[in-house]
Amino acid sequence: MARQLIASIHALDVRTFIWCMSLKQRERLTRFSRYLSASADGPWYVILTALLFMLEEELPAGLLQAMLLAVSIERAIYLLAKNLFKRNRPQDALGDFHSFIRPSDRFSFPSGHTSCAFLFASFMVLLFPQALLFWFSWAVAIGMSRVFLGVHFPTDTLVGAILGLTVANWAQGTMGL
């Protein structure tokens, strides 16, 4: 039963992925996705967080600890899941497809770019609630960019989003934010 469910989800995932790759605007989306995806690379989080702490005068007590706790736990779960599930990336799963960028690691599930984007967006919305639409639109776009770049299936990014949101929410609650 579980194997049937997983096979059905994978089949839907492959169909959705192929549909994304067949869109008329895919080439433009892929070009844009390269830049968008790069905005969720690890160094940017360090730079933005450092700027935040340098420029904002009144930040909640425990914010940095909550962010570090969240990132540590998210990365641990992410690495554990990647090595436990060992889901092939689209390029390896689909014989005649080649991704548009070189992925940073071998397996696709879950999407680390997406999980970090949602985690970071959650903290930014905690600090700047008026920017909720911006931050979560950016995080959703990061997930979509990873699909359009051909390095993730849609469920990789969906689970990445859930992971990032869940861990950020837990860390914020744990630190009383």
OpenMM code with the backbone's topology and positions (N, CA, C; nanometers):
from openmm import Vec3, app, unit

residues = "MET ALA ARG GLN LEU ILE ALA SER ILE HIS ALA LEU ASP VAL ARG THR PHE ILE TRP CYS MET SER LEU LYS GLN ARG GLU ARG LEU THR ARG PHE SER ARG TYR LEU SER ALA SER ALA ASP GLY PRO TRP TYR VAL ILE LEU THR ALA LEU LEU PHE MET LEU GLU GLU GLU LEU PRO ALA GLY LEU LEU GLN ALA MET LEU LEU ALA VAL SER ILE GLU ARG ALA ILE TYR LEU LEU ALA LYS ASN LEU PHE LYS ARG ASN ARG PRO GLN ASP ALA LEU GLY ASP PHE HIS SER PHE ILE ARG PRO SER ASP ARG PHE SER PHE PRO SER GLY HIS THR SER CYS ALA PHE LEU PHE ALA SER PHE MET VAL LEU LEU PHE PRO GLN ALA LEU LEU PHE TRP PHE SER TRP ALA VAL ALA ILE GLY MET SER ARG VAL PHE LEU GLY VAL HIS PHE PRO THR ASP THR LEU VAL GLY ALA ILE LEU GLY LEU THR VAL ALA ASN TRP ALA GLN GLY THR MET GLY LEU".split()
positions = [
    Vec3(0.0825, -0.1202, 0.0000),
    Vec3(0.0000, 0.0000, 0.0000),
    Vec3(0.0870, 0.1268, 0.0000),
    Vec3(0.1857, 0.1313, 0.0902),
    Vec3(0.2729, 0.2491, 0.0972),
    Vec3(0.3537, 0.2638, -0.0313),
    Vec3(0.4005, 0.1521, -0.0844),
    Vec3(0.4781, 0.1579, -0.2089),
    Vec3(0.3926, 0.2080, -0.3242),
    Vec3(0.2668, 0.1657, -0.3265),
    Vec3(0.1744, 0.2120, -0.4313),
    Vec3(0.1533, 0.3630, -0.4210),
    Vec3(0.1369, 0.4104, -0.2979),
    Vec3(0.1171, 0.5535, -0.2758),
    Vec3(0.2403, 0.6318, -0.3215),
    Vec3(0.3581, 0.5851, -0.2827),
    Vec3(0.4826, 0.6520, -0.3228),
    Vec3(0.4982, 0.6503, -0.4745),
    Vec3(0.4661, 0.5371, -0.5363),
    Vec3(0.4752, 0.5268, -0.6829),
    Vec3(0.3773, 0.6233, -0.7499),
    Vec3(0.2564, 0.6359, -0.6947),
    Vec3(0.1571, 0.7284, -0.7505),
    Vec3(0.2032, 0.8735, -0.7368),
    Vec3(0.2591, 0.9072, -0.6207),
    Vec3(0.3093, 1.0430, -0.5989),
    Vec3(0.4241, 1.0717, -0.6948),
    Vec3(0.5142, 0.9752, -0.7101),
    Vec3(0.6278, 0.9946, -0.8012),
    Vec3(0.5792, 1.0125, -0.9455),
    Vec3(0.4809, 0.9336, -0.9864),
    Vec3(0.4278, 0.9457, -1.1229),
    Vec3(0.3678, 1.0849, -1.1453),
    Vec3(0.2925, 1.1341, -1.0476),
    Vec3(0.2353, 1.2687, -1.0573),
    Vec3(0.3468, 1.3734, -1.0596),
    Vec3(0.4469, 1.3520, -0.9773),
    Vec3(0.5622, 1.4418, -0.9724),
    Vec3(0.6320, 1.4499, -1.1083),
    Vec3(0.6541, 1.3354, -1.1706),
    Vec3(0.7209, 1.3308, -1.3011),
    Vec3(0.6352, 1.4018, -1.4058),
    Vec3(0.5039, 1.3755, -1.4056),
    Vec3(0.4152, 1.4419, -1.5022),
    Vec3(0.4179, 1.5941, -1.4832),
    Vec3(0.4122, 1.6383, -1.3581),
    Vec3(0.4150, 1.7823, -1.3299),
    Vec3(0.5480, 1.8430, -1.3723),
    Vec3(0.6567, 1.7727, -1.3443),
    Vec3(0.7900, 1.8192, -1.3836),
    Vec3(0.7996, 1.8322, -1.5355),
    Vec3(0.7547, 1.7310, -1.6072),
    Vec3(0.7588, 1.7335, -1.7544),
    Vec3(0.6722, 1.8473, -1.8081),
    Vec3(0.5567, 1.8695, -1.7470),
    Vec3(0.4716, 1.9817, -1.7869),
    Vec3(0.5469, 2.1141, -1.7687),
    Vec3(0.6142, 2.1314, -1.6544),
    Vec3(0.6919, 2.2539, -1.6306),
    Vec3(0.7988, 2.2728, -1.7376),
    Vec3(0.8619, 2.1648, -1.7766),
    Vec3(0.9684, 2.1725, -1.8770),
    Vec3(0.9135, 2.2002, -2.0168),
    Vec3(0.7833, 2.1791, -2.0367),
    Vec3(0.7243, 2.1990, -2.1695),
    Vec3(0.6582, 2.3361, -2.1866),
    Vec3(0.6571, 2.4187, -2.0828),
    Vec3(0.5933, 2.5497, -2.0927),
    Vec3(0.6606, 2.6362, -2.1985),
    Vec3(0.5802, 2.7154, -2.2678),
    Vec3(0.6323, 2.8021, -2.3744),
    Vec3(0.7376, 2.8996, -2.3220),
    Vec3(0.7184, 2.9494, -2.2031),
    Vec3(0.8099, 3.0485, -2.1452),
    Vec3(0.9233, 2.9845, -2.0647),
    Vec3(0.9426, 2.8529, -2.0768),
    Vec3(1.0396, 2.7825, -1.9936),
    Vec3(1.1804, 2.8393, -2.0056),
    Vec3(1.2228, 2.8753, -2.1263),
    Vec3(1.3594, 2.9279, -2.1422),
    Vec3(1.3783, 3.0574, -2.0635),
    Vec3(1.2801, 3.1463, -2.0708),
    Vec3(1.2875, 3.2703, -1.9926),
    Vec3(1.2826, 3.2398, -1.8436),
    Vec3(1.1934, 3.1492, -1.8064),
    Vec3(1.1827, 3.1114, -1.6658),
    Vec3(1.3131, 3.0507, -1.6152),
    Vec3(1.3766, 2.9707, -1.6974),
    Vec3(1.5029, 2.9080, -1.6579),
    Vec3(1.6122, 3.0131, -1.6407),
    Vec3(1.6204, 3.1079, -1.7324),
    Vec3(1.7207, 3.2153, -1.7204),
    Vec3(1.6994, 3.2949, -1.5917),
    Vec3(1.5749, 3.3337, -1.5681),
    Vec3(1.5413, 3.4086, -1.4471),
    Vec3(1.5666, 3.3233, -1.3228),
    Vec3(1.5362, 3.1944, -1.3328),
    Vec3(1.5517, 3.1034, -1.2191),
    Vec3(1.6962, 3.0912, -1.1731),
    Vec3(1.7894, 3.1026, -1.2655),
    Vec3(1.9323, 3.0967, -1.2264),
    Vec3(1.9641, 3.2060, -1.1247),
    Vec3(1.9201, 3.3276, -1.1535),
    Vec3(1.9473, 3.4404, -1.0641),
    Vec3(1.8667, 3.4295, -0.9354),
    Vec3(1.7418, 3.3933, -0.9507),
    Vec3(1.6554, 3.3806, -0.8341),
    Vec3(1.7088, 3.2746, -0.7386),
    Vec3(1.7432, 3.1592, -0.7915),
    Vec3(1.7957, 3.0506, -0.7092),
    Vec3(1.9238, 3.0922, -0.6378),
    Vec3(2.0082, 3.1673, -0.7056),
    Vec3(2.1337, 3.2137, -0.6445),
    Vec3(2.1083, 3.3050, -0.5247),
    Vec3(1.9927, 3.3720, -0.5228),
    Vec3(1.9605, 3.4585, -0.4088),
    Vec3(1.9333, 3.3778, -0.2826),
    Vec3(1.9202, 3.2471, -0.2955),
    Vec3(1.8976, 3.1596, -0.1800),
    Vec3(2.0200, 3.0733, -0.1501),
    Vec3(2.1348, 3.1100, -0.2058),
    Vec3(2.2584, 3.0392, -0.1721),
    Vec3(2.3015, 3.0794, -0.0313),
    Vec3(2.3651, 2.9878, 0.0382),
    Vec3(2.4024, 3.0050, 0.1784),
    Vec3(2.4678, 3.1358, 0.2184),
    Vec3(2.5678, 3.1849, 0.1449),
    Vec3(2.6351, 3.3086, 0.1880),
    Vec3(2.5417, 3.4290, 0.2024),
    Vec3(2.4368, 3.4359, 0.1220),
    Vec3(2.3444, 3.5494, 0.1310),
    Vec3(2.2737, 3.5542, 0.2654),
    Vec3(2.2436, 3.4389, 0.3234),
    Vec3(2.1780, 3.4372, 0.4547),
    Vec3(2.2704, 3.4954, 0.5611),
    Vec3(2.3970, 3.4609, 0.5536),
    Vec3(2.4948, 3.5139, 0.6497),
    Vec3(2.5063, 3.6653, 0.6334),
    Vec3(2.5172, 3.7110, 0.5098),
    Vec3(2.5306, 3.8546, 0.4827),
    Vec3(2.4065, 3.9306, 0.5284),
    Vec3(2.2888, 3.8822, 0.4913),
    Vec3(2.1644, 3.9516, 0.5292),
    Vec3(2.1433, 3.9515, 0.6800),
    Vec3(2.1760, 3.8407, 0.7450),
    Vec3(2.1606, 3.8340, 0.8904),
    Vec3(2.2586, 3.9299, 0.9584),
    Vec3(2.3821, 3.9347, 0.9105),
    Vec3(2.4805, 4.0283, 0.9668),
    Vec3(2.4334, 4.1726, 0.9482),
    Vec3(2.3828, 4.2049, 0.8293),
    Vec3(2.3307, 4.3402, 0.8048),
    Vec3(2.2132, 4.3714, 0.8965),
    Vec3(2.1269, 4.2757, 0.9146),
    Vec3(2.0113, 4.2935, 1.0020),
    Vec3(2.0568, 4.3310, 1.1430),
    Vec3(2.1532, 4.2577, 1.1949),
    Vec3(2.1990, 4.2837, 1.3310),
    Vec3(2.2805, 4.4130, 1.3414),
    Vec3(2.3399, 4.4569, 1.2322),
    Vec3(2.4141, 4.5834, 1.2340),
    Vec3(2.3212, 4.7039, 1.2200),
    Vec3(2.2134, 4.6887, 1.1425),
    Vec3(2.1289, 4.8035, 1.1101),
    Vec3(2.0049, 4.8185, 1.1980),
    Vec3(1.9518, 4.7096, 1.2469),
    Vec3(1.8307, 4.7156, 1.3291),
    Vec3(1.8694, 4.7380, 1.4746),
    Vec3(1.8114, 4.8399, 1.5349),
    Vec3(1.8475, 4.8723, 1.6730),
    Vec3(1.7752, 4.7858, 1.7747),
    Vec3(1.6505, 4.7538, 1.7492),
    Vec3(1.5731, 4.6783, 1.8476),
    Vec3(1.5290, 4.5455, 1.7880),
    Vec3(1.6039, 4.4427, 1.8212),
    Vec3(1.5693, 4.3072, 1.7778),
    Vec3(1.5287, 4.2265, 1.9000),
    Vec3(1.4356, 4.1334, 1.8828),
    Vec3(1.3922, 4.0538, 1.9978),
    Vec3(1.5078, 3.9761, 2.0608),
    Vec3(1.5059, 3.9684, 2.1932),
    Vec3(1.6059, 3.8878, 2.2642),
    Vec3(1.5900, 3.7422, 2.2208),
    Vec3(1.6991, 3.6772, 2.1980),
    Vec3(1.6951, 3.5364, 2.1586),
    Vec3(1.6805, 3.5134, 2.0094),
    Vec3(1.6746, 3.6209, 1.9317),
    Vec3(1.6553, 3.6050, 1.7869),
    Vec3(1.7716, 3.5300, 1.7224),
    Vec3(1.8929, 3.5724, 1.7501),
    Vec3(2.0082, 3.5069, 1.6885),
    Vec3(2.0158, 3.3603, 1.7306),
    Vec3(1.9903, 3.3329, 1.8579),
    Vec3(1.9922, 3.1946, 1.9053),
    Vec3(1.8853, 3.1118, 1.8351),
    Vec3(1.7672, 3.1698, 1.8181),
    Vec3(1.6588, 3.0979, 1.7496),
    Vec3(1.6959, 3.0702, 1.6045),
    Vec3(1.7569, 3.1677, 1.5387),
    Vec3(1.7968, 3.1488, 1.3989),
    Vec3(1.9037, 3.0403, 1.3870),
    Vec3(2.0035, 3.0446, 1.4755),
    Vec3(2.1095, 2.9433, 1.4720),
    Vec3(2.0553, 2.8047, 1.5054),
    Vec3(1.9660, 2.7975, 1.6030),
    Vec3(1.9030, 2.6703, 1.6387),
    Vec3(1.8237, 2.6158, 1.5200),
    Vec3(1.7454, 2.7019, 1.4579),
    Vec3(1.6627, 2.6599, 1.3441),
    Vec3(1.7483, 2.6098, 1.2282),
    Vec3(1.8520, 2.6837, 1.1940),
    Vec3(1.9380, 2.6429, 1.0824),
    Vec3(2.0075, 2.5112, 1.1143),
    Vec3(2.0554, 2.4964, 1.2366),
    Vec3(2.1239, 2.3721, 1.2755),
    Vec3(2.0316, 2.2516, 1.2643),
    Vec3(1.9110, 2.2654, 1.3129),
    Vec3(1.8161, 2.1534, 1.3083),
    Vec3(1.7688, 2.1285, 1.1656),
    Vec3(1.7394, 2.2350, 1.0924),
    Vec3(1.6955, 2.2185, 0.9529),
    Vec3(1.8020, 2.1475, 0.8711),
    Vec3(1.9283, 2.1889, 0.8852),
    Vec3(2.0369, 2.1259, 0.8089),
    Vec3(2.0539, 1.9796, 0.8481),
    Vec3(2.0401, 1.9484, 0.9762),
    Vec3(2.0533, 1.8093, 1.0209),
    Vec3(1.9421, 1.7225, 0.9615),
    Vec3(1.8183, 1.7713, 0.9669),
    Vec3(1.7054, 1.6957, 0.9105),
    Vec3(1.7209, 1.6833, 0.7594),
    Vec3(1.7592, 1.7909, 0.6950),
    Vec3(1.7810, 1.7924, 0.5500),
    Vec3(1.8834, 1.6868, 0.5097),
    Vec3(1.9983, 1.6850, 0.5758),
    Vec3(2.1035, 1.5876, 0.5417),
    Vec3(2.0599, 1.4448, 0.5715),
    Vec3(1.9920, 1.4262, 0.6830),
    Vec3(1.9415, 1.2934, 0.7179),
    Vec3(1.8423, 1.2450, 0.6125),
    Vec3(1.7486, 1.3304, 0.5746),
    Vec3(1.6478, 1.2929, 0.4745),
    Vec3(1.7121, 1.2646, 0.3389),
    Vec3(1.8059, 1.3489, 0.2974),
    Vec3(1.8738, 1.3260, 0.1680),
    Vec3(1.9373, 1.1877, 0.1647),
    Vec3(2.0074, 1.1525, 0.2729),
    Vec3(2.0796, 1.0255, 0.2763),
    Vec3(1.9916, 0.9064, 0.3104),
    Vec3(1.8772, 0.9308, 0.3708),
    Vec3(1.7834, 0.8229, 0.4005),
    Vec3(1.7005, 0.7870, 0.2771),
    Vec3(1.6453, 0.8878, 0.2108),
    Vec3(1.5581, 0.8628, 0.0959),
    Vec3(1.6357, 0.8424, -0.0342),
    Vec3(1.7475, 0.9098, -0.0502),
    Vec3(1.8329, 0.8960, -0.1687),
    Vec3(1.7547, 0.9046, -0.2998),
    Vec3(1.6666, 1.0019, -0.3060),
    Vec3(1.5866, 1.0206, -0.4269),
    Vec3(1.6726, 1.0826, -0.5367),
    Vec3(1.6714, 1.0198, -0.6512),
    Vec3(1.7476, 1.0717, -0.7642),
    Vec3(1.6924, 1.2060, -0.8100),
    Vec3(1.7815, 1.2905, -0.8549),
    Vec3(1.7406, 1.4170, -0.9149),
    Vec3(1.6801, 1.3876, -1.0520),
    Vec3(1.6023, 1.4813, -1.1067),
    Vec3(1.5396, 1.4575, -1.2377),
    Vec3(1.6377, 1.4111, -1.3454),
    Vec3(1.7563, 1.4676, -1.3472),
    Vec3(1.8552, 1.4293, -1.4484),
    Vec3(1.8911, 1.2807, -1.4392),
    Vec3(1.8950, 1.2268, -1.3186),
    Vec3(1.9282, 1.0854, -1.3004),
    Vec3(1.8053, 0.9955, -1.3114),
    Vec3(1.6887, 1.0507, -1.2791),
    Vec3(1.5657, 0.9712, -1.2821),
    Vec3(1.5041, 0.9628, -1.4218),
    Vec3(1.5258, 1.0662, -1.5023),
    Vec3(1.4678, 1.0722, -1.6364),
    Vec3(1.5814, 1.0621, -1.7377),
    Vec3(1.5868, 0.9548, -1.8087),
    Vec3(1.6994, 0.9243, -1.8962),
    Vec3(1.7412, 1.0304, -1.9956),
    Vec3(1.6475, 1.1035, -2.0536),
    Vec3(1.6824, 1.1969, -2.1612),
    Vec3(1.6793, 1.3435, -2.1174),
    Vec3(1.6901, 1.3696, -1.9885),
    Vec3(1.6822, 1.5063, -1.9381),
    Vec3(1.8151, 1.5461, -1.8742),
    Vec3(1.8542, 1.6717, -1.8949),
    Vec3(1.9736, 1.7266, -1.8307),
    Vec3(1.9354, 1.8565, -1.7608),
    Vec3(1.9751, 1.8703, -1.6350),
    Vec3(1.9427, 1.9913, -1.5596),
    Vec3(2.0171, 2.1114, -1.6176),
    Vec3(1.9691, 2.2299, -1.5829),
    Vec3(2.0241, 2.3533, -1.6377),
    Vec3(2.1346, 2.4130, -1.5510),
    Vec3(2.1517, 2.3579, -1.4318),
    Vec3(2.2636, 2.3954, -1.3451),
    Vec3(2.3184, 2.2682, -1.2834),
    Vec3(2.4353, 2.2799, -1.2267),
    Vec3(2.4958, 2.1656, -1.1582),
    Vec3(2.4511, 2.1695, -1.0120),
    Vec3(2.3811, 2.0657, -0.9665),
    Vec3(2.3363, 2.0664, -0.8271),
    Vec3(2.4542, 2.0532, -0.7303),
    Vec3(2.4326, 2.1000, -0.6087),
    Vec3(2.5403, 2.0998, -0.5095),
    Vec3(2.5618, 1.9638, -0.4442),
    Vec3(2.4647, 1.8759, -0.4579),
    Vec3(2.4811, 1.7415, -0.4034),
    Vec3(2.4075, 1.6410, -0.4910),
    Vec3(2.4086, 1.5152, -0.4500),
    Vec3(2.3610, 1.4083, -0.5377),
    Vec3(2.2096, 1.3885, -0.5383),
    Vec3(2.1472, 1.3981, -0.4230),
    Vec3(2.0060, 1.3615, -0.4124),
    Vec3(1.9151, 1.4843, -0.4065),
    Vec3(1.7866, 1.4621, -0.4369),
    Vec3(1.6972, 1.5769, -0.4532),
    Vec3(1.5976, 1.5989, -0.3401),
    Vec3(1.5753, 1.5022, -0.2553),
    Vec3(1.4663, 1.5122, -0.1565),
    Vec3(1.5205, 1.5255, -0.0161),
    Vec3(1.4862, 1.6340, 0.0516),
    Vec3(1.4071, 1.7512, 0.0140),
    Vec3(1.4965, 1.8602, -0.0459),
    Vec3(1.4338, 1.9661, -0.0925),
    Vec3(1.5088, 2.0784, -0.1490),
    Vec3(1.5639, 2.1655, -0.0361),
    Vec3(1.6959, 2.1705, -0.0262),
    Vec3(1.7600, 2.2524, 0.0757),
    Vec3(1.7456, 2.4012, 0.0499),
    Vec3(1.7519, 2.4424, -0.0774),
    Vec3(1.7320, 2.5839, -0.1094),
    Vec3(1.5929, 2.6286, -0.0632),
    Vec3(1.4934, 2.5441, -0.0896),
    Vec3(1.3561, 2.5804, -0.0535),
    Vec3(1.3373, 2.5809, 0.0972),
    Vec3(1.3916, 2.4808, 0.1660),
    Vec3(1.3736, 2.4763, 0.3117),
    Vec3(1.4394, 2.5971, 0.3776),
    Vec3(1.5580, 2.6338, 0.3343),
    Vec3(1.6249, 2.7520, 0.3912),
    Vec3(1.5505, 2.8807, 0.3567),
    Vec3(1.4976, 2.8885, 0.2357),
    Vec3(1.4231, 3.0088, 0.1961),
    Vec3(1.3001, 3.0278, 0.2847),
    Vec3(1.2255, 2.9210, 0.3100),
    Vec3(1.1072, 2.9326, 0.3951),
    Vec3(1.1450, 2.9574, 0.5408),
    Vec3(1.2532, 2.8983, 0.5862),
    Vec3(1.3007, 2.9223, 0.7218),
    Vec3(1.3375, 3.0701, 0.7377),
    Vec3(1.4168, 3.1222, 0.6458),
    Vec3(1.4591, 3.2620, 0.6517),
    Vec3(1.3386, 3.3558, 0.6386),
    Vec3(1.2492, 3.3256, 0.5452),
    Vec3(1.1292, 3.4084, 0.5272),
    Vec3(1.0477, 3.4138, 0.6560),
    Vec3(1.0389, 3.3017, 0.7269),
    Vec3(0.9632, 3.2981, 0.8529),
    Vec3(1.0219, 3.3939, 0.9555),
    Vec3(1.1538, 3.3993, 0.9628),
    Vec3(1.2170, 3.4921, 1.0566),
    Vec3(1.2008, 3.6368, 1.0113),
    Vec3(1.2075, 3.6618, 0.8823),
    Vec3(1.1908, 3.7984, 0.8331),
    Vec3(1.0483, 3.8480, 0.8577),
    Vec3(0.9516, 3.7592, 0.8422),
    Vec3(0.8121, 3.7976, 0.8665),
    Vec3(0.7878, 3.8213, 1.0154),
    Vec3(0.8564, 3.7456, 1.1002),
    Vec3(0.8477, 3.7696, 1.2446),
    Vec3(0.8920, 3.9125, 1.2766),
    Vec3(0.9976, 3.9572, 1.2107),
    Vec3(1.0518, 4.0909, 1.2357),
    Vec3(0.9787, 4.2009, 1.1598),
    Vec3(0.9357, 4.1683, 1.0385),
    Vec3(0.8724, 4.2675, 0.9506),
    Vec3(0.7414, 4.2107, 0.8958),
    Vec3(0.6375, 4.2046, 0.9788),
    Vec3(0.5119, 4.1411, 0.9353),
    Vec3(0.4492, 4.2059, 0.8121),
    Vec3(0.4744, 4.3336, 0.7911),
    Vec3(0.4194, 4.4027, 0.6745),
    Vec3(0.4813, 4.3519, 0.5444),
    Vec3(0.5923, 4.2797, 0.5528),
    Vec3(0.6602, 4.2277, 0.4337),
    Vec3(0.6297, 4.0799, 0.4096),
    Vec3(0.5249, 4.0295, 0.4730),
    Vec3(0.4877, 3.8880, 0.4596),
    Vec3(0.4740, 3.8457, 0.3140),
    Vec3(0.4008, 3.9212, 0.2360),
    Vec3(0.3783, 3.8854, 0.0954),
    Vec3(0.5108, 3.8782, 0.0191),
    Vec3(0.5977, 3.9747, 0.0407),
    Vec3(0.7269, 3.9735, -0.0277),
    Vec3(0.8071, 3.8487, 0.0085),
    Vec3(0.8263, 3.8250, 0.1383),
    Vec3(0.9148, 3.7158, 0.1801),
    Vec3(0.8616, 3.5790, 0.1415),
    Vec3(0.7317, 3.5566, 0.1572),
    Vec3(0.6804, 3.4245, 0.1212),
    Vec3(0.6662, 3.4084, -0.0302),
    Vec3(0.6438, 3.5161, -0.1024),
    Vec3(0.6455, 3.5072, -0.2496),
    Vec3(0.7855, 3.4710, -0.2974),
    Vec3(0.8861, 3.5316, -0.2365),
    Vec3(1.0252, 3.4994, -0.2702),
    Vec3(1.0540, 3.3523, -0.2412),
    Vec3(1.0122, 3.3035, -0.1256),
    Vec3(1.0382, 3.1636, -0.0890),
    Vec3(0.9687, 3.0672, -0.1852),
    Vec3(0.8434, 3.0963, -0.2208),
    Vec3(0.7719, 3.0122, -0.3184),
    Vec3(0.8454, 3.0154, -0.4523),
    Vec3(0.8884, 3.1336, -0.4937),
    Vec3(0.9608, 3.1466, -0.6211),
    Vec3(1.0929, 3.0693, -0.6183),
    Vec3(1.1588, 3.0638, -0.5040),
    Vec3(1.2810, 2.9836, -0.4917),
    Vec3(1.2482, 2.8378, -0.5195),
    Vec3(1.1438, 2.7867, -0.4565),
    Vec3(1.1038, 2.6478, -0.4806),
    Vec3(1.0732, 2.6223, -0.6267),
    Vec3(0.9993, 2.7134, -0.6888),
    Vec3(0.9665, 2.6969, -0.8306),
    Vec3(1.0917, 2.7041, -0.9171),
    Vec3(1.1851, 2.7914, -0.8805),
    Vec3(1.3077, 2.8047, -0.9601),
    Vec3(1.3877, 2.6752, -0.9600),
    Vec3(1.3852, 2.6038, -0.8491),
    Vec3(1.4601, 2.4784, -0.8401),
    Vec3(1.4008, 2.3730, -0.9336),
    Vec3(1.2694, 2.3772, -0.9523),
    Vec3(1.2048, 2.2861, -1.0480),
    Vec3(1.2400, 2.3295, -1.1900),
    Vec3(1.2272, 2.4591, -1.2199),
    Vec3(1.2556, 2.5071, -1.3557),
    Vec3(1.4024, 2.4913, -1.3946),
    Vec3(1.4905, 2.4844, -1.2968),
    Vec3(1.6320, 2.4588, -1.3261),
    Vec3(1.6597, 2.3101, -1.3450),
    Vec3(1.5581, 2.2293, -1.3179),
    Vec3(1.5707, 2.0862, -1.3427),
    Vec3(1.6453, 2.0084, -1.2365),
    Vec3(1.6586, 2.0649, -1.1162),
    Vec3(1.7317, 1.9940, -1.0114),
    Vec3(1.6415, 1.9339, -0.9042),
    Vec3(1.5103, 1.9632, -0.9118),
    Vec3(1.4159, 1.9080, -0.8148),
    Vec3(1.2827, 1.8753, -0.8807),
    Vec3(1.2182, 1.7751, -0.8246),
    Vec3(1.0788, 1.7479, -0.8563),
    Vec3(0.9935, 1.8381, -0.7668),
    Vec3(0.8677, 1.8640, -0.8045),
    Vec3(0.7834, 1.9520, -0.7233),
    Vec3(0.7696, 1.9101, -0.5768),
    Vec3(0.7558, 1.7797, -0.5487),
    Vec3(0.7401, 1.7407, -0.4079),
    Vec3(0.8673, 1.7630, -0.3269),
    Vec3(0.9827, 1.7653, -0.3906),
    Vec3(1.1068, 1.7979, -0.3188),
    Vec3(1.0961, 1.9382, -0.2596),
    Vec3(1.0426, 2.0298, -0.3393),
    Vec3(1.0320, 2.1681, -0.2940),
    Vec3(0.9157, 2.1845, -0.1958),
    Vec3(0.8074, 2.1114, -0.2160),
    Vec3(0.6953, 2.1172, -0.1220),
    Vec3(0.7399, 2.0719, 0.0167),
    Vec3(0.8093, 1.9597, 0.0229),
    Vec3(0.8562, 1.9093, 0.1522),
    Vec3(0.9636, 2.0023, 0.2096),
    Vec3(1.0472, 2.0596, 0.1237),
    Vec3(1.1442, 2.1583, 0.1709),
    Vec3(1.0756, 2.2772, 0.2366),
    Vec3(0.9678, 2.3254, 0.1760),
    Vec3(0.8922, 2.4376, 0.2329),
    Vec3(0.8346, 2.4002, 0.3692),
    Vec3(0.7755, 2.2829, 0.3781),
    Vec3(0.7181, 2.2367, 0.5050),
    Vec3(0.8272, 2.2248, 0.6112),
    Vec3(0.9414, 2.1696, 0.5738),
    Vec3(1.0531, 2.1555, 0.6673),
    Vec3(1.0980, 2.2920, 0.7194),
    Vec3(1.1215, 2.3852, 0.6294),
    Vec3(1.1674, 2.5179, 0.6709),
    Vec3(1.0680, 2.5898, 0.7607),
    Vec3(0.9405, 2.5861, 0.7235),
    Vec3(0.8364, 2.6511, 0.8040),
    Vec3(0.8232, 2.5871, 0.9412),
    Vec3(0.8242, 2.4551, 0.9442),
    Vec3(0.8055, 2.3828, 1.0701),
    Vec3(0.9200, 2.4095, 1.1670),
    Vec3(1.0418, 2.3988, 1.1184),
    Vec3(1.1578, 2.4192, 1.2058),
    Vec3(1.1655, 2.5646, 1.2526),
    Vec3(1.1396, 2.6600, 1.1638),
    Vec3(1.1423, 2.8017, 1.2034),
    Vec3(1.0371, 2.8293, 1.3099),
    Vec3(0.9165, 2.7782, 1.2897),
    Vec3(0.8086, 2.7986, 1.3859),
    Vec3(0.8445, 2.7374, 1.5210),
    Vec3(0.9002, 2.6161, 1.5182),
    Vec3(0.9398, 2.5488, 1.6417),
    Vec3(1.0485, 2.6288, 1.7141),
    Vec3(1.1508, 2.6720, 1.6418),
    Vec3(1.2615, 2.7460, 1.7041),
    Vec3(1.2133, 2.8795, 1.7610),
    Vec3(1.1254, 2.9472, 1.6891),
    Vec3(1.0719, 3.0740, 1.7389),
    Vec3(0.9926, 3.0517, 1.8673),
    Vec3(0.9122, 2.9456, 1.8693),
    Vec3(0.8359, 2.9132, 1.9894),
    Vec3(0.9249, 2.8725, 2.1055),
    Vec3(1.0262, 2.7934, 2.0764),
    Vec3(1.1191, 2.7474, 2.1796),
    Vec3(1.1917, 2.8645, 2.2452),
    Vec3(1.2261, 2.9640, 2.1668),
    Vec3(1.2986, 3.0809, 2.2183),
    Vec3(1.2037, 3.1920, 2.2643),
    Vec3(1.0740, 3.1650, 2.2629),
    Vec3(0.9762, 3.2612, 2.3119),
    Vec3(0.9602, 3.3848, 2.2256),
    Vec3(0.9791, 3.3681, 2.0959),
    Vec3(0.9659, 3.4833, 2.0051),
    Vec3(0.8233, 3.4979, 1.9537),
] * unit.nanometer
topology = app.Topology()
chain = topology.addChain("A")
for resn in residues:
    res = topology.addResidue(resn, chain)
    for name in ("N", "CA", "C"):
        topology.addAtom(name, app.Element.getBySymbol(name[0]), res)
